[in-house]
Amino acid sequence: MVRWLWSGHPIRETSEVSSGSTVTSTVILRDLQREDNGALLTCLAKNNNVSTPVKHSVALLMNCKFT
């Protein structure tokens, strides 16, 4: 099972594909705003109720194109 969090809150619009022992999960971030700069995106991966979930986080850094 893979879960995505946006600044600690679950993201519902994700997709997950399993192929044998490999799981691929995708999240698409839409309609980002200037206020989203620096937000924390976290992926939690869990394979059973015994082991601790693996977690990796990245901070969203945005560059604004001036018009």
N, C-alpha and C positions, 0 to 999 in steps of 0.2 A: 504494500500500500504506500502510495506517495501522496503527501499533502503539501500544498503551497500556502505560505502566509505572507501577507502584505502588512508590514509594520505590526506584526503580531496577530492580525486578523485573518481568518481563513479566506482563501480565494475559491469561489465555487466554479468558475469557468476554466476548468482544466481538462486535459484529455490524457488518458493513460493507455498504453498498448503493451501487452505481454507477448513475448516470443520465447518460449522455452524458459530459461532461468533469467532472462533479461527483461527488465521493465523500463520503458521509456515514457516519460511524462513531459507534457508541454503546457506552458501557460503563455497566453498572449495578453499583453497589457495594452489596453485601448484608451484613447482619450486622456492621455497623460497631460497634466497641468504643471505649471511652473512650481506649484506647491509640492509636487511629488518628488522634486529633486532632493536626494538624500534619503529617500524612503528605503526601508530594509525589506528585501525580498528573500524569503527563507524557504528552503526545500527540506522536508522531513521524510525520510524513507524508513519504513518499518517492515520487517518480514515475518515476525511472530510476536507472541505476547511475552516472550522470555528475554529477548535481547533489547538493549536500549536503542531507540531510533537514531539513525545517523542524520546529522543536521549540517547544512551548509548555507551560509547567508552571504548576500552581496548587497552593497549599497548602490542605489540607482543614482548615477551621475548624468545629468542632462546638459547638453550644449544647445543654446538657442540660436537659430539662424536669424540674423537680422535682415529685415526687408526694407 
